[in-house]
Amino acid sequence: MKKYLYLLTVIALVLPMALNAKSHIKFDNKSHDFGTIREDGGPATCEFTFVNDGDEPLVIIDAKAECGCTSPEIPLQPIAPGKSGKVKVTYNPDGRPGEFVKNVKVSTNDPKNKKLRLKISGNVVPRQH
């Protein structure tokens, strides 16, 4: 009987901790300003660094840009607790002179940040003819 009581006590203490274990994504920055870039200077790239400060592996499920001029790249492997990763975002300024603001929607397994938004901005100087 003592064995069962001990087992139930252990389960009662451990189960809530296991149920509360979660991944948590924390970005250094959620926006990046490229400043002034040239239309004929080729694609501009930045990296958004994050850390999993939860206690379960973090999975970046997907990242989608709002248009074809912007392309995100996500880590393909889960990010272990305490480890960091990067979401790489590339903007193609060709044929797009003027100011721009673009968003990338990121989906994760973080219960508090299932969907979040990264933003890039800048100004494209037209090519000289």
C-alpha beads as a LAMMPS data file, in Angstrom:
LAMMPS data file: protein, C-alpha beads

129 atoms
128 bonds

1 atom types
1 bond types

-500.0 500.0 xlo xhi
-500.0 500.0 ylo yhi
-500.0 500.0 zlo zhi

Masses

1 110.0

Atoms # bond

1 1 1 0.000 0.000 0.000
2 1 1 2.856 2.406 0.818
3 1 1 4.316 1.666 -2.611
4 1 1 1.128 2.790 -4.350
5 1 1 0.801 5.869 -2.187
6 1 1 4.398 6.808 -2.973
7 1 1 3.807 6.252 -6.712
8 1 1 0.659 8.392 -6.684
9 1 1 2.512 11.149 -4.837
10 1 1 5.333 11.138 -7.387
11 1 1 2.854 11.223 -10.278
12 1 1 0.927 14.063 -8.620
13 1 1 4.140 16.099 -8.318
14 1 1 5.722 15.311 -11.690
15 1 1 2.650 15.400 -13.953
16 1 1 1.896 19.121 -13.524
17 1 1 5.538 19.974 -14.304
18 1 1 5.450 17.827 -17.432
19 1 1 2.187 19.404 -18.572
20 1 1 3.638 22.896 -18.107
21 1 1 6.782 22.141 -20.127
22 1 1 6.701 24.325 -23.227
23 1 1 8.863 25.807 -25.907
24 1 1 9.198 29.588 -25.966
25 1 1 10.660 31.696 -28.774
26 1 1 12.328 34.996 -27.965
27 1 1 13.672 37.170 -30.799
28 1 1 16.480 39.700 -30.327
29 1 1 14.575 41.943 -32.774
30 1 1 11.394 41.492 -34.811
31 1 1 12.150 44.235 -37.331
32 1 1 15.052 45.183 -39.576
33 1 1 15.606 48.394 -41.541
34 1 1 17.883 47.897 -44.541
35 1 1 18.211 51.661 -44.908
36 1 1 18.934 52.699 -48.493
37 1 1 19.692 49.930 -50.977
38 1 1 20.184 50.048 -54.744
39 1 1 17.679 48.533 -57.140
40 1 1 20.524 47.056 -59.202
41 1 1 22.573 46.034 -56.125
42 1 1 21.101 42.542 -55.875
43 1 1 19.040 40.982 -53.085
44 1 1 19.440 42.251 -49.521
45 1 1 19.453 39.729 -46.664
46 1 1 19.099 39.940 -42.898
47 1 1 18.860 37.396 -40.103
48 1 1 16.462 37.446 -37.168
49 1 1 18.140 35.666 -34.249
50 1 1 16.048 33.952 -31.595
51 1 1 16.504 31.705 -28.584
52 1 1 14.323 28.930 -27.235
53 1 1 14.092 29.933 -23.592
54 1 1 11.480 27.274 -22.861
55 1 1 12.078 23.742 -21.671
56 1 1 10.847 21.778 -24.705
57 1 1 12.204 21.743 -28.289
58 1 1 11.044 24.676 -30.416
59 1 1 9.845 24.013 -33.958
60 1 1 9.536 26.733 -36.572
61 1 1 6.674 25.239 -38.554
62 1 1 6.515 27.718 -41.410
63 1 1 7.353 31.255 -42.541
64 1 1 5.434 33.045 -45.283
65 1 1 6.132 36.382 -46.919
66 1 1 3.323 38.605 -48.110
67 1 1 4.726 38.820 -51.649
68 1 1 7.185 37.165 -54.017
69 1 1 9.839 39.858 -53.529
70 1 1 10.566 38.575 -50.016
71 1 1 11.712 35.062 -49.177
72 1 1 12.223 33.614 -45.683
73 1 1 14.374 30.627 -44.711
74 1 1 13.730 28.776 -41.450
75 1 1 15.692 26.194 -39.451
76 1 1 14.673 22.692 -40.515
77 1 1 15.557 21.026 -37.197
78 1 1 13.942 21.657 -33.795
79 1 1 15.790 24.126 -31.574
80 1 1 16.714 22.590 -28.205
81 1 1 15.966 24.465 -24.969
82 1 1 18.577 27.170 -24.357
83 1 1 19.817 27.079 -27.966
84 1 1 19.441 29.760 -30.628
85 1 1 18.484 29.815 -34.275
86 1 1 17.920 32.238 -37.147
87 1 1 15.200 33.121 -39.609
88 1 1 16.885 34.477 -42.741
89 1 1 14.874 36.961 -44.840
90 1 1 15.898 38.107 -48.330
91 1 1 14.353 41.054 -50.195
92 1 1 14.779 41.447 -53.974
93 1 1 14.720 45.170 -54.880
94 1 1 14.843 44.626 -58.670
95 1 1 11.950 46.537 -60.271
96 1 1 10.785 47.923 -56.920
97 1 1 12.150 51.482 -56.453
98 1 1 10.909 53.492 -53.469
99 1 1 10.140 52.774 -49.840
100 1 1 9.048 49.311 -48.757
101 1 1 7.694 47.590 -45.667
102 1 1 7.216 43.811 -45.832
103 1 1 6.024 41.305 -43.242
104 1 1 6.891 37.656 -42.771
105 1 1 4.437 35.537 -40.767
106 1 1 6.176 32.855 -38.697
107 1 1 4.344 29.828 -37.252
108 1 1 5.836 27.965 -34.264
109 1 1 4.928 25.365 -31.666
110 1 1 5.284 27.974 -28.888
111 1 1 1.817 28.052 -27.273
112 1 1 2.059 31.813 -26.590
113 1 1 3.591 32.714 -29.971
114 1 1 1.987 30.315 -32.436
115 1 1 1.907 33.118 -35.015
116 1 1 4.214 36.092 -35.003
117 1 1 5.348 38.705 -37.467
118 1 1 8.801 39.840 -38.567
119 1 1 9.118 43.123 -40.458
120 1 1 11.671 44.411 -42.952
121 1 1 11.785 47.916 -44.374
122 1 1 13.969 50.233 -46.391
123 1 1 14.240 52.484 -49.399
124 1 1 15.248 51.304 -52.866
125 1 1 17.188 53.827 -54.989
126 1 1 16.241 53.440 -58.691
127 1 1 18.883 52.168 -61.076
128 1 1 20.684 54.766 -63.184
129 1 1 20.128 54.559 -66.946

Bonds

1 1 1 2
2 1 2 3
3 1 3 4
4 1 4 5
5 1 5 6
6 1 6 7
7 1 7 8
8 1 8 9
9 1 9 10
10 1 10 11
11 1 11 12
12 1 12 13
13 1 13 14
14 1 14 15
15 1 15 16
16 1 16 17
17 1 17 18
18 1 18 19
19 1 19 20
20 1 20 21
21 1 21 22
22 1 22 23
23 1 23 24
24 1 24 25
25 1 25 26
26 1 26 27
27 1 27 28
28 1 28 29
29 1 29 30
30 1 30 31
31 1 31 32
32 1 32 33
33 1 33 34
34 1 34 35
35 1 35 36
36 1 36 37
37 1 37 38
38 1 38 39
39 1 39 40
40 1 40 41
41 1 41 42
42 1 42 43
43 1 43 44
44 1 44 45
45 1 45 46
46 1 46 47
47 1 47 48
48 1 48 49
49 1 49 50
50 1 50 51
51 1 51 52
52 1 52 53
53 1 53 54
54 1 54 55
55 1 55 56
56 1 56 57
57 1 57 58
58 1 58 59
59 1 59 60
60 1 60 61
61 1 61 62
62 1 62 63
63 1 63 64
64 1 64 65
65 1 65 66
66 1 66 67
67 1 67 68
68 1 68 69
69 1 69 70
70 1 70 71
71 1 71 72
72 1 72 73
73 1 73 74
74 1 74 75
75 1 75 76
76 1 76 77
77 1 77 78
78 1 78 79
79 1 79 80
80 1 80 81
81 1 81 82
82 1 82 83
83 1 83 84
84 1 84 85
85 1 85 86
86 1 86 87
87 1 87 88
88 1 88 89
89 1 89 90
90 1 90 91
91 1 91 92
92 1 92 93
93 1 93 94
94 1 94 95
95 1 95 96
96 1 96 97
97 1 97 98
98 1 98 99
99 1 99 100
100 1 100 101
101 1 101 102
102 1 102 103
103 1 103 104
104 1 104 105
105 1 105 106
106 1 106 107
107 1 107 108
108 1 108 109
109 1 109 110
110 1 110 111
111 1 111 112
112 1 112 113
113 1 113 114
114 1 114 115
115 1 115 116
116 1 116 117
117 1 117 118
118 1 118 119
119 1 119 120
120 1 120 121
121 1 121 122
122 1 122 123
123 1 123 124
124 1 124 125
125 1 125 126
126 1 126 127
127 1 127 128
128 1 128 129
